[in-house]
Amino acid sequence: MPSTITEQFNGRVIEVHLSGKLTAEDYDKFVPLTEQRIKQYEKIRMLVILDDFHGWEAGALWDDIKFDVQHFNDIERLAIVGESKWERGMSVFCRPFTTAEIKYFDHSELEAARQWIY
């Protein structure tokens, strides 16, 4: 499975590890859990760790856009941990789709990303 999802701080922080291509099936796992935590806490924080990430399949990209529009105000902070310039660019690309405070970290700064998100 190219992605794993873990919860921290009783679900207030969702940590998502992505590698390979993101699929619609990945969203089938991710969205219900995330929406459940948003209902429970109203605002959540997310840590997205990209490792050898190759983007989205077409269906997954559509699911991502729908999720972003629906939860525009529900994510308080978003940390993106990556390893390339285009992944760094994702932190800029995401800004119009959320009111979250977004920060990019290099893989060598994973612990700093965790401290910032928690």
PALUM-19622 format. One record per residue: residue number from 1; x, y, z of N, C-alpha, C, O, CB in turn; residue in one letter. Coordinates in nm, 2 decimals. Glycine has a CB too. Example, Ala and Ser with C-alpha at 12.3 -4.5 7.8 and 13.67 -1.06 7.14 Angstrom:
! residues 2
1 1.32 -0.57 0.78 1.23 -0.45 0.78 1.32 -0.33 0.78 1.42 -0.33 0.85 1.13 -0.45 0.90 a $
2 1.28 -0.22 0.71 1.37 -0.11 0.71 1.29 0.00 0.79 1.34 0.11 0.80 1.41 -0.06 0.57 s $
***
This chain:
! residues 118
1 0.09 -0.12 0.00 0.00 0.00 0.00 0.09 0.12 0.00 0.18 0.13 0.08 -0.10 0.00 0.12 m $
2 0.07 0.22 -0.09 0.15 0.33 -0.10 0.14 0.44 0.01 0.22 0.53 0.02 0.13 0.40 -0.23 p $
3 0.03 0.42 0.09 0.01 0.53 0.19 -0.03 0.46 0.32 -0.09 0.36 0.33 -0.10 0.63 0.15 s $
4 0.01 0.53 0.43 -0.03 0.49 0.57 -0.08 0.61 0.64 -0.03 0.72 0.62 0.09 0.42 0.64 t $
5 -0.17 0.59 0.73 -0.23 0.69 0.81 -0.22 0.66 0.95 -0.26 0.55 0.99 -0.38 0.72 0.76 i $
6 -0.17 0.75 1.04 -0.17 0.73 1.18 -0.23 0.85 1.25 -0.22 0.96 1.19 -0.03 0.70 1.23 t $
7 -0.28 0.83 1.37 -0.33 0.94 1.44 -0.25 0.97 1.56 -0.19 0.88 1.62 -0.48 0.91 1.49 e $
8 -0.23 1.10 1.59 -0.15 1.14 1.71 -0.24 1.23 1.80 -0.34 1.29 1.75 -0.02 1.21 1.67 q $
9 -0.21 1.24 1.92 -0.29 1.33 2.01 -0.44 1.30 2.00 -0.51 1.40 1.98 -0.25 1.47 1.98 f $
10 -0.48 1.18 2.02 -0.62 1.14 2.02 -0.69 1.17 1.89 -0.81 1.19 1.89 -0.69 1.20 2.13 n $
11 -0.62 1.18 1.78 -0.68 1.21 1.65 -0.68 1.36 1.61 -0.73 1.39 1.50 -0.82 1.16 1.65 g $
12 -0.63 1.44 1.70 -0.62 1.59 1.66 -0.52 1.61 1.55 -0.53 1.71 1.48 -0.59 1.67 1.78 r $
13 -0.42 1.52 1.54 -0.32 1.53 1.44 -0.33 1.40 1.36 -0.32 1.29 1.41 -0.17 1.55 1.50 v $
14 -0.34 1.41 1.22 -0.33 1.30 1.14 -0.21 1.30 1.06 -0.17 1.40 0.99 -0.46 1.30 1.04 i $
15 -0.13 1.20 1.07 0.00 1.19 1.00 -0.02 1.09 0.88 -0.06 0.98 0.90 0.11 1.14 1.09 e $
16 0.01 1.14 0.76 -0.01 1.06 0.64 0.13 1.04 0.57 0.20 1.14 0.54 -0.11 1.13 0.54 v $
17 0.17 0.92 0.55 0.29 0.89 0.47 0.25 0.85 0.33 0.17 0.75 0.31 0.37 0.78 0.54 h $
18 0.30 0.92 0.23 0.27 0.89 0.09 0.39 0.85 0.02 0.50 0.92 0.03 0.20 1.01 0.03 l $
19 0.38 0.75 -0.07 0.49 0.71 -0.16 0.42 0.66 -0.28 0.31 0.61 -0.28 0.59 0.61 -0.10 s $
20 0.49 0.66 -0.39 0.44 0.61 -0.52 0.33 0.71 -0.57 0.34 0.83 -0.55 0.38 0.47 -0.50 g $
21 0.22 0.66 -0.63 0.11 0.74 -0.68 0.00 0.73 -0.59 -0.04 0.62 -0.55 0.07 0.70 -0.83 k $
22 -0.07 0.84 -0.56 -0.19 0.84 -0.47 -0.31 0.79 -0.56 -0.33 0.84 -0.67 -0.21 0.98 -0.41 l $
23 -0.38 0.70 -0.50 -0.50 0.64 -0.57 -0.63 0.68 -0.51 -0.63 0.73 -0.40 -0.48 0.49 -0.58 t $
24 -0.74 0.66 -0.58 -0.87 0.68 -0.52 -0.89 0.59 -0.40 -0.96 0.63 -0.31 -0.98 0.66 -0.63 a $
25 -0.84 0.47 -0.40 -0.85 0.38 -0.29 -0.78 0.44 -0.16 -0.83 0.42 -0.05 -0.79 0.24 -0.32 e $
26 -0.67 0.51 -0.18 -0.61 0.58 -0.07 -0.71 0.68 -0.01 -0.71 0.69 0.12 -0.48 0.65 -0.11 d $
27 -0.78 0.75 -0.09 -0.87 0.85 -0.04 -0.99 0.78 0.03 -1.05 0.84 0.12 -0.93 0.94 -0.15 y $
28 -1.03 0.66 -0.02 -1.13 0.59 0.05 -1.10 0.55 0.20 -1.19 0.54 0.28 -1.16 0.46 -0.03 d $
29 -0.97 0.54 0.22 -0.92 0.52 0.36 -0.91 0.65 0.44 -0.95 0.66 0.55 -0.79 0.45 0.36 k $
30 -0.86 0.75 0.37 -0.82 0.87 0.44 -0.94 0.96 0.47 -0.95 1.02 0.58 -0.72 0.95 0.34 f $
31 -1.03 0.98 0.38 -1.14 1.08 0.39 -1.23 1.04 0.51 -1.26 1.13 0.59 -1.22 1.08 0.27 v $
32 -1.28 0.92 0.52 -1.37 0.89 0.64 -1.31 0.91 0.77 -1.37 0.97 0.86 -1.42 0.75 0.63 p $
33 -1.18 0.87 0.79 -1.11 0.90 0.92 -1.10 1.05 0.94 -1.13 1.09 1.05 -0.98 0.83 0.92 l $
34 -1.06 1.12 0.84 -1.04 1.26 0.86 -1.17 1.33 0.89 -1.17 1.42 0.98 -0.97 1.32 0.73 t $
35 -1.27 1.30 0.82 -1.40 1.36 0.84 -1.46 1.33 0.98 -1.52 1.41 1.05 -1.50 1.32 0.74 e $
36 -1.43 1.21 1.03 -1.47 1.17 1.16 -1.40 1.26 1.27 -1.46 1.30 1.36 -1.44 1.02 1.19 q $
37 -1.27 1.28 1.25 -1.19 1.36 1.34 -1.23 1.51 1.34 -1.23 1.58 1.44 -1.04 1.35 1.32 r $
38 -1.27 1.56 1.22 -1.31 1.70 1.20 -1.45 1.71 1.28 -1.47 1.82 1.35 -1.33 1.74 1.05 i $
39 -1.54 1.62 1.27 -1.66 1.62 1.34 -1.64 1.63 1.49 -1.70 1.70 1.57 -1.76 1.51 1.31 k $
40 -1.54 1.55 1.53 -1.51 1.53 1.68 -1.44 1.66 1.73 -1.47 1.70 1.84 -1.42 1.41 1.70 q $
41 -1.35 1.72 1.66 -1.26 1.83 1.71 -1.29 1.96 1.64 -1.24 2.07 1.69 -1.12 1.79 1.70 y $
42 -1.36 1.97 1.53 -1.38 2.08 1.45 -1.26 2.12 1.37 -1.28 2.15 1.24 -1.42 2.20 1.54 e $
43 -1.15 2.13 1.43 -1.02 2.17 1.35 -0.92 2.06 1.38 -0.90 2.02 1.50 -0.97 2.31 1.39 k $
44 -0.85 2.02 1.28 -0.74 1.92 1.30 -0.61 1.97 1.24 -0.61 2.08 1.17 -0.78 1.78 1.24 i $
45 -0.50 1.90 1.26 -0.38 1.93 1.20 -0.33 1.81 1.12 -0.36 1.70 1.16 -0.27 1.98 1.31 r $
46 -0.25 1.84 1.02 -0.21 1.72 0.93 -0.06 1.74 0.91 -0.01 1.84 0.88 -0.28 1.72 0.80 m $
47 0.01 1.62 0.91 0.15 1.61 0.88 0.15 1.51 0.76 0.12 1.39 0.77 0.24 1.56 1.00 l $
48 0.20 1.56 0.64 0.20 1.48 0.52 0.35 1.46 0.49 0.42 1.55 0.46 0.13 1.55 0.40 v $
49 0.39 1.33 0.49 0.53 1.29 0.47 0.54 1.23 0.33 0.48 1.12 0.31 0.59 1.20 0.58 i $
50 0.61 1.29 0.24 0.62 1.24 0.10 0.75 1.17 0.09 0.86 1.23 0.11 0.61 1.36 0.00 l $
51 0.75 1.04 0.04 0.87 0.96 0.03 0.86 0.89 -0.11 0.78 0.80 -0.13 0.89 0.86 0.14 d $
52 0.95 0.94 -0.20 0.94 0.88 -0.34 0.80 0.90 -0.40 0.75 0.80 -0.46 0.99 0.73 -0.34 d $
53 0.74 1.01 -0.38 0.61 1.04 -0.42 0.60 1.08 -0.57 0.68 1.16 -0.61 0.55 1.16 -0.33 f $
54 0.50 1.02 -0.64 0.50 1.05 -0.78 0.37 1.11 -0.82 0.33 1.11 -0.94 0.51 0.92 -0.86 h $
55 0.29 1.18 -0.73 0.17 1.25 -0.77 0.05 1.17 -0.75 0.04 1.07 -0.68 0.18 1.30 -0.91 g $
56 -0.06 1.21 -0.82 -0.19 1.15 -0.81 -0.23 1.08 -0.94 -0.19 1.12 -1.05 -0.29 1.26 -0.78 w $
57 -0.31 0.97 -0.93 -0.38 0.92 -1.04 -0.50 1.02 -1.06 -0.53 1.09 -0.97 -0.43 0.77 -1.02 e $
58 -0.56 1.02 -1.18 -0.66 1.11 -1.22 -0.78 1.11 -1.12 -0.82 1.22 -1.07 -0.71 1.09 -1.36 a $
59 -0.83 1.00 -1.08 -0.94 0.99 -0.99 -0.90 1.04 -0.85 -0.98 1.10 -0.78 -0.98 0.85 -0.97 g $
60 -0.78 1.02 -0.81 -0.73 1.06 -0.68 -0.72 1.22 -0.68 -0.74 1.28 -0.58 -0.60 1.00 -0.64 a $
61 -0.67 1.27 -0.79 -0.66 1.42 -0.79 -0.80 1.48 -0.78 -0.81 1.58 -0.71 -0.59 1.46 -0.93 l $
62 -0.90 1.43 -0.84 -1.03 1.48 -0.83 -1.08 1.47 -0.69 -1.14 1.56 -0.63 -1.13 1.41 -0.93 w $
63 -1.05 1.35 -0.62 -1.09 1.33 -0.48 -1.02 1.44 -0.39 -1.08 1.49 -0.30 -1.06 1.19 -0.43 d $
64 -0.90 1.47 -0.42 -0.82 1.56 -0.35 -0.88 1.70 -0.36 -0.90 1.77 -0.26 -0.67 1.57 -0.39 d $
65 -0.92 1.74 -0.48 -0.98 1.87 -0.50 -1.11 1.88 -0.42 -1.14 1.98 -0.36 -1.00 1.90 -0.65 i $
66 -1.19 1.78 -0.43 -1.32 1.78 -0.36 -1.30 1.79 -0.21 -1.37 1.86 -0.14 -1.40 1.65 -0.39 k $
67 -1.20 1.71 -0.16 -1.18 1.72 -0.01 -1.13 1.86 0.03 -1.18 1.91 0.13 -1.07 1.62 0.02 f $
68 -1.04 1.92 -0.05 -0.99 2.05 -0.02 -1.10 2.16 -0.02 -1.11 2.24 0.07 -0.88 2.10 -0.12 d $
69 -1.19 2.15 -0.11 -1.30 2.25 -0.12 -1.40 2.23 0.00 -1.44 2.32 0.07 -1.38 2.24 -0.25 v $
70 -1.43 2.10 0.03 -1.52 2.07 0.14 -1.47 2.11 0.27 -1.54 2.14 0.36 -1.56 1.92 0.13 q $
71 -1.34 2.09 0.29 -1.28 2.11 0.43 -1.18 2.23 0.43 -1.08 2.23 0.50 -1.20 1.99 0.47 h $
72 -1.22 2.33 0.35 -1.14 2.46 0.34 -1.10 2.52 0.47 -0.99 2.56 0.49 -1.22 2.56 0.26 f $
73 -1.19 2.52 0.57 -1.17 2.58 0.70 -1.14 2.48 0.81 -1.12 2.52 0.93 -1.29 2.66 0.74 n $
74 -1.13 2.35 0.79 -1.13 2.25 0.89 -0.98 2.21 0.93 -0.97 2.14 1.04 -1.20 2.13 0.85 d $
75 -0.89 2.25 0.85 -0.75 2.21 0.89 -0.68 2.33 0.94 -0.66 2.43 0.86 -0.68 2.14 0.76 i $
76 -0.63 2.32 1.06 -0.56 2.44 1.12 -0.42 2.46 1.08 -0.37 2.57 1.05 -0.57 2.42 1.28 e $
77 -0.34 2.34 1.07 -0.20 2.35 1.03 -0.18 2.23 0.94 -0.23 2.12 0.96 -0.11 2.35 1.15 r $
78 -0.09 2.25 0.84 -0.05 2.15 0.74 0.10 2.15 0.73 0.15 2.25 0.68 -0.13 2.16 0.61 l $
79 0.16 2.05 0.77 0.31 2.04 0.75 0.33 1.94 0.63 0.28 1.83 0.64 0.38 2.00 0.88 a $
80 0.41 1.98 0.54 0.45 1.89 0.43 0.60 1.86 0.44 0.68 1.95 0.44 0.41 1.95 0.29 i $
81 0.63 1.73 0.44 0.77 1.69 0.45 0.81 1.62 0.32 0.74 1.52 0.29 0.80 1.60 0.58 v $
82 0.90 1.67 0.25 0.94 1.62 0.12 1.08 1.62 0.09 1.17 1.64 0.18 0.87 1.69 0.01 g $
83 1.11 1.59 -0.04 1.25 1.57 -0.08 1.29 1.64 -0.21 1.39 1.61 -0.26 1.28 1.43 -0.08 e $
84 1.20 1.72 -0.26 1.23 1.78 -0.39 1.17 1.92 -0.41 1.08 1.96 -0.33 1.18 1.69 -0.51 s $
85 1.21 1.99 -0.51 1.16 2.13 -0.53 1.01 2.13 -0.56 0.94 2.21 -0.52 1.24 2.19 -0.64 k $
86 0.96 2.03 -0.64 0.82 2.03 -0.67 0.74 2.00 -0.55 0.62 2.05 -0.54 0.79 1.93 -0.78 w $
87 0.79 1.92 -0.46 0.71 1.89 -0.33 0.71 2.02 -0.25 0.61 2.05 -0.19 0.78 1.78 -0.26 e $
88 0.82 2.10 -0.25 0.82 2.22 -0.18 0.71 2.32 -0.24 0.64 2.39 -0.17 0.96 2.29 -0.19 r $
89 0.70 2.31 -0.37 0.60 2.39 -0.44 0.46 2.36 -0.41 0.37 2.44 -0.42 0.62 2.38 -0.59 g $
90 0.44 2.23 -0.37 0.30 2.19 -0.32 0.25 2.28 -0.21 0.13 2.30 -0.20 0.30 2.04 -0.29 m $
91 0.34 2.32 -0.12 0.30 2.40 0.00 0.25 2.53 -0.05 0.16 2.59 0.01 0.42 2.42 0.10 s $
92 0.30 2.58 -0.16 0.25 2.71 -0.22 0.12 2.68 -0.29 0.03 2.76 -0.29 0.35 2.77 -0.31 v $
93 0.12 2.57 -0.37 0.00 2.54 -0.45 -0.12 2.52 -0.36 -0.23 2.55 -0.40 0.03 2.41 -0.53 f $
94 -0.11 2.46 -0.24 -0.22 2.43 -0.15 -0.28 2.55 -0.09 -0.40 2.55 -0.06 -0.17 2.34 -0.04 c $
95 -0.21 2.66 -0.08 -0.26 2.78 -0.01 -0.40 2.83 -0.05 -0.48 2.86 0.03 -0.17 2.89 -0.03 r $
96 -0.44 2.83 -0.18 -0.57 2.88 -0.22 -0.68 2.79 -0.18 -0.80 2.82 -0.18 -0.58 2.91 -0.36 p $
97 -0.65 2.66 -0.14 -0.75 2.56 -0.11 -0.78 2.54 0.03 -0.86 2.45 0.07 -0.71 2.43 -0.18 f $
98 -0.71 2.61 0.12 -0.73 2.60 0.26 -0.69 2.72 0.34 -0.61 2.80 0.29 -0.64 2.48 0.31 t $
99 -0.75 2.74 0.46 -0.71 2.85 0.54 -0.60 2.80 0.64 -0.56 2.88 0.73 -0.83 2.90 0.62 t $
100 -0.56 2.68 0.63 -0.45 2.62 0.72 -0.32 2.70 0.70 -0.29 2.75 0.60 -0.43 2.48 0.69 a $
101 -0.25 2.71 0.81 -0.11 2.76 0.81 -0.03 2.64 0.75 -0.03 2.53 0.81 -0.06 2.80 0.96 e $
102 0.04 2.66 0.64 0.12 2.56 0.57 0.26 2.59 0.58 0.31 2.70 0.56 0.07 2.55 0.43 i $
103 0.34 2.48 0.61 0.48 2.49 0.62 0.55 2.37 0.56 0.50 2.26 0.58 0.53 2.52 0.76 k $
104 0.65 2.39 0.48 0.73 2.28 0.41 0.85 2.25 0.49 0.92 2.35 0.54 0.76 2.32 0.27 y $
105 0.89 2.13 0.50 1.01 2.08 0.57 1.08 1.98 0.48 1.01 1.90 0.41 0.98 2.02 0.71 f $
106 1.21 1.98 0.48 1.29 1.88 0.41 1.29 1.75 0.50 1.26 1.76 0.62 1.43 1.93 0.38 d $
107 1.31 1.63 0.44 1.31 1.51 0.51 1.41 1.51 0.63 1.38 1.46 0.74 1.36 1.39 0.42 h $
108 1.52 1.59 0.62 1.61 1.60 0.74 1.55 1.67 0.85 1.61 1.68 0.96 1.74 1.66 0.69 s $
109 1.44 1.74 0.83 1.37 1.82 0.93 1.24 1.76 0.98 1.16 1.83 1.03 1.34 1.96 0.88 e $
110 1.23 1.63 0.97 1.10 1.56 1.01 1.07 1.59 1.16 0.95 1.62 1.19 1.12 1.41 0.99 l $
111 1.16 1.58 1.25 1.13 1.61 1.39 1.09 1.75 1.41 1.00 1.78 1.49 1.26 1.58 1.48 e $
112 1.15 1.85 1.34 1.10 1.99 1.35 0.96 2.00 1.30 0.88 2.08 1.35 1.20 2.08 1.27 a $
113 0.93 1.93 1.19 0.79 1.93 1.14 0.69 1.88 1.24 0.58 1.93 1.26 0.78 1.85 1.01 a $
114 0.73 1.77 1.31 0.64 1.71 1.41 0.63 1.81 1.53 0.52 1.83 1.58 0.70 1.58 1.47 r $
115 0.73 1.87 1.57 0.72 1.97 1.68 0.63 2.09 1.64 0.55 2.13 1.72 0.86 2.03 1.72 q $
116 0.64 2.13 1.51 0.56 2.25 1.47 0.41 2.21 1.46 0.32 2.29 1.49 0.61 2.29 1.33 w $
117 0.38 2.09 1.41 0.25 2.05 1.39 0.18 2.01 1.52 0.06 2.03 1.53 0.24 1.93 1.29 i $
118 0.25 1.96 1.62 0.19 1.92 1.74 0.17 2.04 1.83 0.12 2.03 1.94 0.27 1.82 1.82 y $
***
